[in-house]
Amino acid sequence: MDSQSIEHEEQSAWNQLEFALNFLHPCSARIERLKSQLESKLLAAHGEIQYTIGLDSKGESIGLSNASLDLAISNMRLIAEEVKANLQLLSKQSMGNGTVAQVLIRKSQLQTYIIDIRVALIGESQSGKSSFIGVVSKGVKENGRGSARNAILRHMHEKKQGFTASVTQHLVGFDCRGKIIKHNKSWAELVMKSSKLISFIDLPGNKKYRSTLFYGLISQCPEYFILMIDPSNMNPSNNTEYLSMITALNIPFMIILSKCDKATSSKVDGTLDYLRGELCKREKILLEVLSPEDVVLYSRTFLQENIVPVFSISLKTSLNKDLVISFLNLLPSRNNYEECSSTEFYLEKWYTRESMVILCGIMIKGKARLGEKLLLGPDLSGKFIPVIVLGIHVKEISVHSVTAGQFCSFQVNKVQELRRGMVLVDVTSNPMPSLEFECLVWTIDDSINTRIIKSSYKPLVYTQTITQCVAIVSGPEQVNPHEIMKFKFHFLYHPEYITIGTKLMIRDTFMTALGTIITVRRIDPP
């Protein structure tokens, strides 16, 4: 094939379909071009990409025989190995007058960027969230009496009560072939051997810990949600609220019906009917995942086609557990963070170590490097103070730099005043704190009544890792169901560092609402 035809194919925008003829009998020049294309696509996709082999640029079968398709896959596997990646055959099926295959190409471990996808589990108390994480992340077999749940609960009172009371993260590692890395390893060892990580975020379901749930929803920046439902003991109003939260946040999600070994078929069918009705109101389609072919198809399409996959599983009998694990392995990364912007790191918690402090949180924007000078603040008076980055850790691994979208920890020189919601920013960004801001807010609760806003109302606002009560400076005098309202808020206690476009949540006995910050009034630090 001449160089002109090669250039023509490189300019094609059809990134998810490959011309299998390119891989049948490639010349040396073709191999080098394919290697370069694959390397750039893997870099853009953060280390993994799916291909459909055997289709042309219009998505139609090119009529490959089984033997020709196998040869194309074999050559593609060799080219993937040249760029230190692995090819996994997901499915093969007849289509038209030929055969088509679905493959996954993923970088091997020890790459500069490890795929880390954050999946938050939400649902009622006793629905099986922690048990599911224990089975998948620790390999513990569920005995029906909380064995898997107890393997991951960190506090004694949680084990005694039998439910989660805090926000915790748990890791699952996949190798380049899509197999789960052996369980019960340290995070550092697991990361070193993994090509892809799933960070499960376990959120409390008990109403007693509702504020903790809302803090986790905003501060942990999940890329996906799993709504866990026990069909044998489901409260429709609670799950309707969860569905409203998830869809309002505009984050893709899947649903798992747990404990199907003890639920009757009528209970499962009734739950599915309820979910179809609720999702239809939100212009989404519920699709049951019943086979490995469904896993491959839905993992590629559910982000674009507004579908919600649902799995009916049993952790005790392992019913359909492998389907869920396969789906998690194929989840694409949704890292949409601004890596080229100035540094913005939000503090969640910290630890004091002799002459230094360890700051833990998430990088929202930009990059940070070892030895870099950053500004930490605002403190209670609104000041920012300079600090030096003495060390950086991601998933217990010491690194030289960190980019947007990663949870990490910084070792910095000791500072006197720390609180949740402080930020690390570039010294050249001239950061200024804020006391007042305007936002658009809309309710997501089930109330159908108009509510009068009293002058004494001081809602608690959650945004990034910030939680603080605000006073209403201006806004409507009443709240109408699902109506978008404009408020001006004033932080009651101290200034915060906030930016335009950031999401916020309000949750109290008066209303449950989601909002977006549209203007910020900066103040000069003292």
Helices and strands as residue ranges (DSSP letters): H 3-10, E 17-18, G 20-23, H 28-44, E 48-53, H 66-82, E 85-95, E 98-107, E 115-123, H 129-138, H 147-150, H 156-161, E 168-174, H 187-193, E 196-202, G 207-209, H 210-219, E 224-229, G 231-233, H 236-249, E 253-257, H 265-281, E 285-288, H 292-301, E 307-312, H 321-330, E 344-353, E 356-365, E 367-369, E 373-377, E 385-394, E 397-399, E 401-403, E 407-413, E 423-426, G 427-429, E 434-443, E 451-452, E 460-463, E 466-474, E 478-479, E 485-491, E 503-507, E 512-522
